Amino acid sequence: MTDQKRRQRYVCILDPTNAWTVWDCEMEMPASLGGQHLTGRPKERAEAARAILERIHKSKMDGGKPNQLVD
């Protein structure tokens, strides 16, 4: 596992049925988004969900401040 993946809270894992799971490394279980467990997904959907969850997580780590647009 690369250093970058170790710093990520969420990773995509290919399961034995060739579907993807978004894994929550902190909770050590499949991640969920909108009340749905992120298991058995196509690769593109798993990667998109992982990116969203990472943004949410990083936002909370930064104090939950929304991004501000500069004129």
Buried (B, 14 or more C-beta within 10 A) or exposed (E): EEEEEEEBBBBBEEEEEEBBBBBBBEEEEBBBBEEEEBBEBEEEBBBBBBEBBBEBBEEEEEEEEEEEEEE
